[in-house]
Amino acid sequence: MCGISGIIGAKNKSNLEFDLRSMNDLIYHRGPDAEGFYIHNNLGFGHRRLSILDLSEQGNQPMDYSHCTITYNGEIYNYIEIKNTLVSKGYSFRSDSDTEVILAAYTEWGVKCVQYFNGMWAFAIWDSYEKTLFLSRDRYGIKPLYYTNGEKGSFGFASETIGFKNLKGFTPRRSESLINRFLQNPSEPES
């Protein structure tokens, strides 16, 4: 288990860094092995790492690959097969982590990369070429990913709602329609 967090649309860089550190501190228990941050303009990612696959520093996050940056929690069970496919297409890798494979898969297939993944995941990818933020969670919601809108168009996400506790201008809300749907059919994944 790792912990991820992020904010886009922050008012200023110093508040962004402070807020990300606060979010990461609140989810420390999800990943005591390493901590990392990525800040670019009004976007920032935080990460708490629990080392499982690649125990080296090469597996630390947030991780960059080409024009993309990721913060990720989970495990892609078939990452070796995907990696072999990408190597045959000319991609190279510096780590033995599934994280880097996700980034290369996104570089190759865009948002359709998730169609190739077998596993459990929650991640956010910042594409600096397209200026887009892509969030994804596994099909059954095994790995948690919560989000909230803040003031003036800002947006935050985290592995746990506790991560939003100290954020000013963010108001977590629950979705009554999703709660009702879940109570009617608990085995149906959220959309």
N, CA, C and O of each residue as an XYZ file, in Angstrom:
764
protein
N       0.844     -1.162      0.000
C       0.000      0.000      0.000
C       0.893      1.229      0.000
O       1.865      1.298      0.752
N       0.564      2.194     -0.839
C       1.223      3.496     -0.857
C       0.149      4.555     -0.673
O      -1.042      4.246     -0.669
N       0.562      5.776     -0.525
C      -0.385      6.880     -0.423
C      -0.087      7.904     -1.493
O       1.066      8.275     -1.713
N      -1.143      8.361     -2.161
C      -0.977      9.383     -3.188
C      -1.827     10.591     -2.841
O      -2.848     10.483     -2.161
N      -1.383     11.743     -3.322
C      -2.134     12.977     -3.113
C      -1.787     13.953     -4.228
O      -0.748     13.836     -4.878
N      -2.665     14.905     -4.434
C      -2.385     15.904     -5.452
C      -3.388     17.032     -5.449
O      -4.509     16.904     -4.956
N      -2.954     18.134     -6.009
C      -3.788     19.333     -6.144
C      -3.476     19.960     -7.493
O      -2.315     20.041     -7.895
N      -4.499     20.397     -8.179
C      -4.319     21.187     -9.398
C      -5.179     22.430     -9.265
O      -6.299     22.378     -8.757
N      -4.640     23.547     -9.729
C      -5.359     24.813     -9.651
C      -5.074     25.584     -8.376
O      -5.864     26.437     -7.974
N      -3.940     25.286     -7.733
C      -3.583     25.983     -6.505
C      -3.328     27.459     -6.788
O      -2.891     27.830     -7.878
N      -3.610     28.296     -5.787
C      -3.436     29.744     -5.945
C      -1.978     30.152     -6.067
O      -1.628     30.974     -6.914
N      -1.129     29.582     -5.227
C       0.293     29.911     -5.342
C       1.148     28.718     -4.920
O       0.690     27.814     -4.222
N       2.386     28.745     -5.359
C       3.297     27.619     -5.186
C       3.611     27.327     -3.720
O       3.697     26.160     -3.337
N       3.782     28.347     -2.903
C       4.138     28.099     -1.503
C       2.983     27.434     -0.767
O       3.213     26.540      0.047
N       1.729     27.854     -1.036
C       0.574     27.183     -0.431
C       0.466     25.756     -0.937
O       0.124     24.850     -0.177
N       0.753     25.552     -2.204
C       0.674     24.228     -2.806
C       1.628     23.268     -2.108
O       1.238     22.162     -1.733
N       2.869     23.686     -1.935
C       3.850     22.830     -1.273
C       3.433     22.544      0.173
O       3.543     21.407      0.632
N       2.961     23.553      0.883
C       2.509     23.374      2.260
C       1.344     22.386      2.319
O       1.332     21.486      3.159
N       0.365     22.556      1.428
C      -0.808     21.676      1.412
C      -0.432     20.229      1.084
O      -0.954     19.295      1.693
N       0.476     20.048      0.120
C       0.903     18.690     -0.225
C       1.629     18.014      0.939
O       1.413     16.832      1.209
N       2.479     18.758      1.618
C       3.180     18.191      2.779
C       2.175     17.814      3.868
O       2.308     16.772      4.510
N       1.176     18.660      4.069
C       0.139     18.365      5.054
C      -0.628     17.099      4.673
O      -0.884     16.245      5.522
N      -0.991     16.979      3.401
C      -1.700     15.790      2.933
C      -0.850     14.539      3.142
O      -1.342     13.523      3.632
N       0.426     14.618      2.767
C       1.313     13.465      2.918
C       1.518     13.083      4.377
O       1.581     11.898      4.707
N       1.622     14.075      5.247
C       1.782     13.781      6.675
C       0.581     13.009      7.213
O       0.731     12.124      8.055
N      -0.600     13.346      6.728
C      -1.817     12.695      7.211
C      -1.989     11.265      6.696
O      -2.767     10.492      7.255
N      -1.268     10.914      5.638
C      -1.346      9.537      5.126
C       0.002      8.816      5.258
O       0.298      7.887      4.507
N       0.799      9.255      6.211
C       2.119      8.665      6.445
C       2.048      7.147      6.602
O       2.906      6.426      6.092
N       1.034      6.668      7.303
C       0.892      5.239      7.594
C       0.760      4.385      6.331
O       0.944      3.169      6.393
N       0.450      4.992      5.204
C       0.304      4.232      3.951
C       1.651      3.936      3.291
O       1.729      3.078      2.412
N       2.705      4.633      3.701
C       3.993      4.414      3.048
C       5.137      5.056      3.793
O       5.502      6.194      3.499
N       5.713      4.350      4.756
C       6.800      4.934      5.549
C       8.193      4.830      4.919
O       9.159      5.347      5.480
N       8.312      4.162      3.748
C       9.646      3.908      3.188
C      10.258      5.100      2.457
O      11.480      5.247      2.439
N       9.439      5.942      1.863
C       9.960      7.115      1.148
C       8.825      8.107      0.942
O       7.646      7.755      0.982
N       9.217      9.355      0.721
C       8.258     10.422      0.454
C       8.783     11.235     -0.720
O       9.987     11.465     -0.838
N       7.880     11.665     -1.582
C       8.307     12.463     -2.717
C       7.243     13.459     -3.128
O       6.061     13.306     -2.820
N       7.701     14.498     -3.841
C       6.810     15.560     -4.310
C       7.176     15.958     -5.729
O       8.332     15.858     -6.141
N       6.183     16.404     -6.460
C       6.371     16.988     -7.793
C       5.515     18.237     -7.831
O       4.313     18.177     -7.574
N       6.123     19.364     -8.150
C       5.378     20.625     -8.250
C       5.743     21.294     -9.565
O       6.918     21.477     -9.882
N       4.728     21.650    -10.312
C       4.908     22.362    -11.575
C       3.774     23.383    -11.694
O       2.602     23.020    -11.798
N       4.143     24.654    -11.676
C       3.156     25.746    -11.731
C       2.099     25.553    -10.657
O       2.425     25.570     -9.470
N       0.830     25.367    -11.045
C      -0.238     25.257    -10.053
C      -0.687     23.807     -9.815
O      -1.791     23.565     -9.328
N       0.178     22.853    -10.162
C      -0.120     21.436     -9.972
C       0.941     20.804     -9.095
O       2.127     21.112     -9.219
N       0.510     19.917     -8.207
C       1.463     19.203     -7.375
C       0.991     17.807     -7.039
O      -0.204     17.558     -6.878
N       1.958     16.890     -6.936
C       1.705     15.518     -6.522
C       2.505     15.244     -5.262
O       3.608     15.761     -5.085
N       1.940     14.429     -4.394
C       2.656     13.908     -3.245
C       2.603     12.394     -3.278
O       1.702     11.806     -3.875
N       3.574     11.769     -2.631
C       3.597     10.308     -2.609
C       4.220      9.813     -1.316
O       5.231     10.347     -0.860
N       3.610      8.785     -0.724
C       4.160      8.043      0.413
C       4.381      6.623     -0.081
O       3.440      5.973     -0.534
N       5.607      6.137      0.000
C       5.952      4.848     -0.607
C       6.086      3.726      0.412
O       6.744      3.858      1.444
N       5.436      2.621      0.080
C       5.690      1.351      0.727
C       6.351      0.488     -0.342
O       5.691      0.070     -1.294
N       7.632      0.222     -0.197
C       8.405     -0.478     -1.232
C       8.029     -1.954     -1.276
O       8.095     -2.658     -0.269
N       7.629     -2.413     -2.475
C       7.268     -3.821     -2.632
C       7.994     -4.447     -3.818
O       8.701     -5.439     -3.636
N       7.845     -3.902     -5.030
C       8.442     -4.531     -6.211
C       9.899     -4.136     -6.399
O      10.789     -4.965     -6.205
N      10.155     -2.919     -6.764
C      11.525     -2.425     -6.957
C      11.905     -1.695     -5.671
O      11.410     -0.598     -5.410
N      12.770     -2.290     -4.877
C      13.109     -1.723     -3.575
C      14.134     -0.592     -3.658
O      14.423      0.061     -2.654
N      14.683     -0.360     -4.851
C      15.709      0.672     -5.020
C      15.072      2.058     -5.076
O      13.853      2.200     -5.172
N      15.930      3.072     -5.013
C      15.459      4.454     -5.139
C      14.907      4.739     -6.530
O      14.170      5.708     -6.715
N      15.254      3.906     -7.511
C      14.732      4.069     -8.879
C      13.204      3.958     -8.902
O      12.555      4.481     -9.809
N      12.634      3.279     -7.906
C      11.185      3.109     -7.848
C      10.457      4.196     -7.086
O       9.234      4.152     -6.960
N      11.207      5.189     -6.567
C      10.557      6.275     -5.822
C       9.641      7.092     -6.720
O       9.816      7.148     -7.937
N       8.670      7.716     -6.093
C       7.692      8.539     -6.805
C       7.545      9.875     -6.106
O       7.992     10.051     -4.972
N       6.916     10.811     -6.792
C       6.431     10.791     -8.163
C       7.567     10.491     -9.143
O       8.719     10.874     -8.939
N       7.193      9.794    -10.205
C       8.165      9.334    -11.195
C       7.879      9.994    -12.539
O       6.726     10.176    -12.928
N       8.964     10.348    -13.243
C       8.863     10.938    -14.580
C       9.232      9.910    -15.635
O      10.084      9.049    -15.415
N       8.579     10.013    -16.780
C       8.940      9.213    -17.948
C       8.516     10.028    -19.155
O       7.342     10.370    -19.302
N       9.463     10.337    -20.012
C       9.184     11.163    -21.179
C       8.547     12.470    -20.724
O       9.177     13.227    -19.987
N       7.344     12.749    -21.133
C       6.655     13.999    -20.818
C       5.582     13.828    -19.753
O       4.705     14.679    -19.607
N       5.651     12.723    -19.006
C       4.610     12.407    -18.034
C       5.184     12.200    -16.638
O       6.325     11.768    -16.475
N       4.370     12.518    -15.634
C       4.721     12.314    -14.236
C       3.555     11.596    -13.570
O       2.391     11.888    -13.844
N       3.884     10.650    -12.690
C       2.856      9.839    -12.039
C       3.045      9.801    -10.529
O       4.167      9.857    -10.026
N       1.929      9.705     -9.821
C       1.901      9.253     -8.433
C       0.923      8.088     -8.428
O      -0.180      8.192     -8.963
N       1.335      6.969     -7.816
C       0.633      5.707     -8.038
C       0.647      4.834     -6.798
O       1.627      4.791     -6.055
N      -0.458      4.141     -6.591
C      -0.610      3.152     -5.540
C      -1.195      1.896     -6.166
O      -2.219      1.961     -6.847
N      -0.557      0.761     -5.944
C      -1.148     -0.472     -6.447
C      -0.122     -1.446     -6.959
O       1.069     -1.350     -6.662
N      -0.618     -2.393     -7.745
C       0.242     -3.376     -8.384
C      -0.409     -3.834     -9.682
O      -1.571     -4.241     -9.700
N       0.349     -3.762    -10.755
C      -0.091     -4.275    -12.057
C       0.514     -5.665    -12.181
O       1.725     -5.807    -12.351
N      -0.322     -6.684    -12.096
C       0.166     -8.059    -12.052
C       0.844     -8.487    -13.354
O       1.776     -9.291    -13.331
N       0.388     -7.964    -14.469
C       0.950     -8.368    -15.764
C       1.936     -7.329    -16.320
O       2.100     -7.209    -17.534
N       2.581     -6.590    -15.428
C       3.470     -5.524    -15.900
C       4.669     -6.058    -16.684
O       5.169     -5.373    -17.576
N       5.137     -7.261    -16.372
C       6.290     -7.810    -17.103
C       5.912     -8.068    -18.564
O       6.694     -7.774    -19.468
N       4.724     -8.612    -18.794
C       4.267     -8.857    -20.163
C       4.100     -7.541    -20.920
O       4.491     -7.427    -22.082
N       3.511     -6.544    -20.243
C       3.343     -5.225    -20.874
C       4.706     -4.607    -21.158
O       4.921     -4.025    -22.221
N       5.620     -4.734    -20.209
C       6.970     -4.195    -20.384
C       7.639     -4.833    -21.599
O       8.260     -4.133    -22.399
N       7.520     -6.147    -21.746
C       8.116     -6.838    -22.897
C       7.527     -6.341    -24.208
O       8.252     -6.169    -25.188
N       6.222     -6.109    -24.235
C       5.570     -5.559    -25.429
C       6.129     -4.178    -25.747
O       6.409     -3.871    -26.905
N       6.290     -3.351    -24.727
C       6.794     -1.989    -24.931
C       8.267     -1.987    -25.339
O       8.681     -1.163    -26.154
N       9.061     -2.904    -24.780
C      10.470     -3.019    -25.184
C      10.540     -3.372    -26.666
O      11.381     -2.845    -27.393
N       9.652     -4.269    -27.117
C       9.653     -4.650    -28.539
C       9.255     -3.474    -29.436
O       9.530     -3.490    -30.635
N       8.611     -2.459    -28.864
C       8.237     -1.254    -29.610
C       9.299     -0.161    -29.495
O       9.128      0.931    -30.037
N      10.404     -0.456    -28.783
C      11.505      0.494    -28.691
C      11.612      1.244    -27.376
O      12.495      2.090    -27.236
N      10.753      0.971    -26.410
C      10.820      1.650    -25.117
C      11.949      1.054    -24.283
O      12.262     -0.131    -24.401
N      12.555      1.886    -23.440
C      13.581      1.403    -22.519
C      13.183      1.807    -21.096
O      12.404      2.737    -20.889
N      13.739      1.084    -20.128
C      13.370      1.272    -18.730
C      14.609      1.340    -17.871
O      15.604      0.668    -18.142
N      14.547      2.159    -16.828
C      15.677      2.292    -15.914
C      15.413      1.619    -14.572
O      16.321      1.488    -13.752
N      14.155      1.187    -14.342
C      13.805      0.540    -13.081
C      13.145     -0.807    -13.353
O      12.878     -1.172    -14.498
N      12.893     -1.529    -12.273
C      12.162     -2.788    -12.361
C      10.758     -2.621    -11.786
O      10.150     -3.589    -11.330
N      10.251     -1.405    -11.808
C       8.954     -1.126    -11.187
C       7.813     -1.153    -12.196
O       7.993     -0.856    -13.377
N       6.647     -1.515    -11.702
C       5.461     -1.446    -12.544
C       5.043      0.002    -12.793
O       4.322      0.288    -13.749
N       5.491      0.906    -11.941
C       5.176      2.329    -12.102
C       5.686      2.856    -13.437
O       4.959      3.525    -14.172
N       6.922      2.554    -13.736
C       7.519      3.017    -14.987
C       6.815      2.389    -16.192
O       6.691      3.019    -17.242
N       6.357      1.151    -16.036
C       5.625      0.479    -17.111
C       4.292      1.186    -17.365
O       3.880      1.330    -18.516
N       3.617      1.624    -16.305
C       2.363      2.382    -16.475
C       2.627      3.636    -17.288
O       1.876      3.948    -18.211
N       3.687      4.358    -16.954
C       4.002      5.594    -17.679
C       4.322      5.330    -19.146
O       3.862      6.061    -20.023
N       5.097      4.304    -19.414
C       5.414      3.972    -20.808
C       4.158      3.529    -21.547
O       3.970      3.873    -22.714
N       3.296      2.767    -20.874
C       2.037      2.328    -21.488
C       1.157      3.538    -21.805
O       0.521      3.586    -22.858
N       1.121      4.510    -20.901
C       0.357      5.732    -21.159
C       0.962      6.487    -22.347
O       0.228      7.006    -23.189
N       2.276      6.550    -22.417
C       2.952      7.217    -23.527
C       2.585      6.551    -24.860
O       2.412      7.233    -25.871
N       2.468      5.238    -24.856
C       2.145      4.485    -26.076
C       0.655      4.525    -26.429
O       0.297      4.774    -27.580
N      -0.208      4.280    -25.446
C      -1.630      4.078    -25.729
C      -2.555      5.158    -25.170
O      -3.767      5.089    -25.373
N      -2.007      6.153    -24.472
C      -2.856      7.177    -23.875
C      -3.756      6.579    -22.801
O      -3.375      5.615    -22.137
N      -4.943      7.144    -22.629
C      -5.847      6.688    -21.571
C      -6.307      5.250    -21.777
O      -6.787      4.613    -20.839
N      -6.167      4.739    -22.982
C      -6.536      3.339    -23.246
C      -5.556      2.352    -22.603
O      -5.790      1.143    -22.635
N      -4.468      2.853    -22.024
C      -3.486      1.973    -21.381
C      -4.133      1.111    -20.311
O      -3.711     -0.027    -20.105
N      -5.149      1.626    -19.624
C      -5.768      0.863    -18.533
C      -6.425     -0.420    -19.037
O      -6.634     -1.350    -18.258
N      -6.750     -0.483    -20.317
C      -7.336     -1.696    -20.888
C      -6.350     -2.866    -20.870
O      -6.761     -4.024    -20.943
N      -5.061     -2.569    -20.775
C      -4.022     -3.601    -20.765
C      -3.684     -4.078    -19.353
O      -3.020     -5.101    -19.190
N      -4.137     -3.345    -18.333
C      -3.707     -3.628    -16.962
C      -4.593     -4.662    -16.281
O      -5.821     -4.571    -16.306
N      -3.939     -5.646    -15.671
C      -4.594     -6.566    -14.754
C      -3.989     -6.289    -13.389
O      -2.780     -6.426    -13.200
N      -4.817     -5.903    -12.450
C      -4.293     -5.602    -11.126
C      -5.197     -4.680    -10.363
O      -6.398     -4.589    -10.616
N      -4.593     -4.003     -9.431
C      -5.310     -3.037     -8.596
C      -4.484     -1.765     -8.573
O      -3.270     -1.810     -8.373
N      -5.142     -0.622     -8.779
C      -4.382      0.614     -8.871
C      -5.247      1.843     -8.626
O      -6.469      1.821     -8.770
N      -4.572      2.889     -8.257
C      -5.097      4.248     -8.253
C      -3.906      5.118     -8.619
O      -2.855      5.042     -7.982
N      -4.068      5.943     -9.643
C      -2.945      6.792    -10.034
C      -3.430      8.088    -10.665
O      -4.577      8.227    -11.090
N      -2.498      9.020    -10.702
C      -2.690     10.281    -11.412
C      -1.475     10.491    -12.291
O      -0.337     10.359    -11.841
N      -1.726     10.819    -13.555
C      -0.646     11.111    -14.503
C      -0.836     12.527    -15.024
O      -1.910     12.896    -15.498
N       0.237     13.315    -14.926
C       0.259     14.649    -15.520
C       0.994     14.544    -16.842
O       2.158     14.147    -16.888
N       0.306     14.904    -17.918
C       0.881     14.899    -19.260
C       1.250     16.339    -19.592
O       0.378     17.163    -19.869
N       2.547     16.638    -19.565
C       2.989     18.026    -19.751
C       2.847     18.492    -21.199
O       2.785     19.697    -21.439
N       2.792     17.572    -22.180
C       2.556     17.977    -23.564
C       1.111     18.387    -23.771
O       0.826     19.444    -24.334
N       0.203     17.542    -23.311
C      -1.232     17.786    -23.503
C      -1.822     18.709    -22.441
O      -2.939     19.204    -22.595
N      -1.067     18.941    -21.355
C      -1.553     19.742    -20.218
C      -2.836     19.131    -19.650
O      -3.823     19.824    -19.403
N      -2.790     17.810    -19.451
C      -3.949     17.100    -18.920
C      -3.560     16.281    -17.698
O      -2.427     15.818    -17.568
N      -4.527     16.117    -16.810
C      -4.394     15.272    -15.633
C      -5.313     14.077    -15.839
O      -6.515     14.241    -16.050
N      -4.751     12.878    -15.778
C      -5.503     11.641    -15.963
C      -5.475     10.864    -14.652
O      -4.411     10.455    -14.186
N      -6.657     10.663    -14.059
C      -6.785      9.854    -12.857
C      -7.478      8.562    -13.224
O      -8.413      8.550    -14.024
N      -7.008      7.464    -12.629
C      -7.617      6.168    -12.898
C      -7.588      5.331    -11.634
O      -6.668      5.407    -10.819
N      -8.635      4.529    -11.507
C      -8.727      3.584    -10.403
C      -9.112      2.235    -10.995
O      -9.834      2.181    -11.991
N      -8.643      1.154    -10.402
C      -8.939     -0.174    -10.926
C     -10.447     -0.407    -11.008
O     -11.236      0.291    -10.371
N     -10.818     -1.382    -11.788
C     -12.216     -1.629    -12.134
C     -13.125     -1.856    -10.937
O     -14.312     -1.536    -10.995
N     -12.590     -2.399     -9.859
C     -13.418     -2.716     -8.699
C     -13.171     -1.791     -7.512
O     -13.730     -2.001     -6.435
N     -12.350     -0.788     -7.698
C     -12.108      0.173     -6.624
C     -11.356     -0.409     -5.447
O     -11.548      0.021     -4.309
N     -10.493     -1.391     -5.713
C      -9.725     -2.007     -4.632
C      -8.780     -0.976     -4.020
O      -8.676     -0.872     -2.798
N      -8.099     -0.224     -4.863
C      -7.226      0.837     -4.380
C      -8.028      2.146     -4.345
O      -8.615      2.546     -5.350
N      -8.049      2.790     -3.212
C      -8.907      3.967     -3.058
C      -8.364      5.204     -3.770
O      -7.154      5.405     -3.880
N      -9.294      6.019     -4.247
C      -8.964      7.302     -4.862
C     -10.144      8.247     -4.607
O     -11.219      8.095     -5.186
N      -9.920      9.199     -3.751
C     -10.949     10.172     -3.402
C     -10.571     11.518     -4.000
O      -9.389     11.820     -4.166
N     -11.573     12.321     -4.322
C     -11.294     13.635     -4.871
C     -12.331     14.637     -4.381
O     -13.419     14.274     -3.934
N     -11.961     15.897     -4.479
C     -12.845     16.979     -4.066
C     -12.513     18.231     -4.867
O     -11.374     18.432     -5.290
N     -13.505     19.051     -5.064
C     -13.307     20.344     -5.712
C     -13.069     21.402     -4.655
O     -13.671     21.374     -3.581
N     -12.193     22.329     -4.968
C     -11.910     23.423     -4.059
C     -12.382     24.738     -4.649
O     -13.033     24.779     -5.694
N     -12.043     25.793     -3.966
C     -12.468     27.116     -4.434
C     -11.701     27.520     -5.686
O     -10.570     27.093     -5.913
N     -12.345     28.349     -6.482
C     -11.753     28.922     -7.703
C     -11.242     27.858     -8.670
O     -10.199     28.039     -9.298
N     -11.971     26.750     -8.792
C     -11.638     25.732     -9.777
C     -10.535     24.776     -9.396
O     -10.092     23.996    -10.239
N     -10.070     24.802     -8.156
C      -9.021     23.867     -7.753
C      -9.619     22.481     -7.530
O     -10.825     22.332     -7.332
N      -8.757     21.478     -7.566
C      -9.170     20.084     -7.496
C      -8.122     19.333     -6.700
O      -6.925     19.513     -6.925
N      -8.558     18.491     -5.770
C      -7.626     17.703     -4.978
C      -7.998     16.238     -4.984
O      -9.168     15.887     -5.136
N      -6.998     15.377     -4.816
C      -7.248     13.938     -4.728
C      -6.289     13.332     -3.714
O      -5.228     13.887     -3.426
N      -6.687     12.175     -3.176
C      -5.853     11.488     -2.188
C      -6.317     10.048     -2.026
O      -7.415      9.677     -2.439
N      -5.450      9.247     -1.412
C      -5.775      7.851     -1.123
C      -6.793      7.716      0.000
O      -7.504      6.715      0.084
N      -6.859      8.715      0.854
C      -7.813      8.700      1.958
C      -8.384     10.096      2.133
O      -7.709     11.089      1.863
N      -9.623     10.171      2.584
C     -10.264     11.482      2.784
C      -9.576     12.277      3.884
O      -9.659     13.505      3.892
N      -8.900     11.609      4.810
C      -8.173     12.325      5.857
C      -7.149     13.284      5.249
O      -6.791     14.284      5.871
N      -6.683     12.988      4.049
C      -5.716     13.851      3.383
C      -6.235     15.259      3.123
O      -5.447     16.194      2.979
N      -7.561     15.417      3.063
C      -8.162     16.733      2.806
C      -8.392     17.538      4.087
O      -8.783     18.704      4.028
N      -8.153     16.929      5.221
C      -8.529     17.506      6.516
C      -8.075     18.950      6.728
O      -8.853     19.778      7.202
N      -6.832     19.258      6.383
C      -6.281     20.587      6.668
C      -6.295     21.528      5.474
O      -5.769     22.637      5.565
N      -6.881     21.116      4.365
C      -6.897     21.970      3.180
C      -7.944     23.061      3.318
O      -9.110     22.780      3.597
N      -7.540     24.277      3.128
C      -8.471     25.409      3.164
C      -9.140     25.538      1.796
O      -8.477     25.435      0.764
N     -10.430     25.759      1.793
C     -11.151     25.964      0.546
C     -11.608     24.686     -0.135
O     -12.198     24.741     -1.215
N     -11.346     23.537      0.475
C     -11.804     22.265     -0.079
C     -12.898     21.715      0.833
O     -12.732     21.651      2.051
N     -13.997     21.327      0.237
C     -15.116     20.809      1.009
C     -15.475     19.417      0.503
O     -16.193     19.291     -0.490
N     -14.988     18.366      1.170
C     -15.374     17.020      0.752
C     -16.885     16.835      0.875
O     -17.502     17.251      1.856
N     -17.460     16.207     -0.137
C     -18.895     15.920     -0.131
C     -19.089     14.450     -0.456
O     -18.257     13.825     -1.113
N     -20.184     13.919      0.009
C     -20.502     12.549     -0.363
C     -21.554     12.570     -1.456
O     -22.349     13.505     -1.553
N     -21.550     11.565     -2.251
C     -22.506     11.453     -3.353
C     -23.671     10.582     -2.903
O     -23.536      9.364     -2.783
N     -24.810     11.209     -2.656
C     -25.997     10.473     -2.225
C     -26.404      9.432     -3.264
O     -26.826      8.332     -2.908
N     -26.279      9.774     -4.552
C     -26.683      8.817     -5.590
C     -25.784      7.581     -5.586
O     -26.270      6.465     -5.768
N     -24.471      7.771     -5.378
C     -23.579      6.616     -5.314
C     -23.836      5.787     -4.064
O     -23.783      4.558     -4.114
N     -24.111      6.439     -2.959
C     -24.414      5.695     -1.729
C     -25.675      4.861     -1.941
O     -25.705      3.685     -1.580
N     -26.709      5.457     -2.518
C     -27.954      4.713     -2.773
C     -27.732      3.555     -3.731
O     -28.247      2.458     -3.511
N     -26.965      3.790     -4.799
C     -26.667      2.702     -5.742
C     -25.928      1.570     -5.064
O     -26.220      0.398     -5.304
N     -24.962      1.916     -4.209
C     -24.193      0.887     -3.511
C     -25.093      0.077     -2.587
O     -24.994     -1.148     -2.533
N     -25.970      0.763     -1.860
C     -26.855      0.047     -0.932
C     -27.820     -0.881     -1.683
O     -28.220     -1.919     -1.155
N     -28.188     -0.509     -2.903
C     -29.077     -1.340     -3.701
C     -28.340     -2.514     -4.342
O     -28.917     -3.589     -4.503
N     -27.073     -2.321     -4.708
C     -26.316     -3.379     -5.378
C     -24.835     -3.228     -5.018
O     -24.080     -2.624     -5.780
N     -24.399     -3.775     -3.855
C     -23.022     -3.577     -3.407
C     -21.946     -4.150     -4.316
O     -20.791     -3.733     -4.228
N     -22.288     -5.092     -5.186
C     -21.257     -5.688     -6.039
C     -21.019     -4.901     -7.324
O     -20.097     -5.212     -8.078
N     -21.843     -3.887     -7.580
C     -21.686     -3.073     -8.798
C     -20.579     -2.051     -8.582
O     -20.633     -1.281     -7.623
N     -19.567     -2.027     -9.462
C     -18.496     -1.031     -9.310
C     -19.024      0.375     -9.563
O     -19.975      0.576    -10.318
N     -18.374      1.354     -8.904
C     -18.737      2.762     -9.134
C     -18.372      3.178    -10.537
O     -17.413      2.660    -11.110
N     -19.125      4.108    -11.100
C     -18.774      4.632    -12.425
C     -18.315      6.052    -12.307
O     -17.973      6.675    -13.311
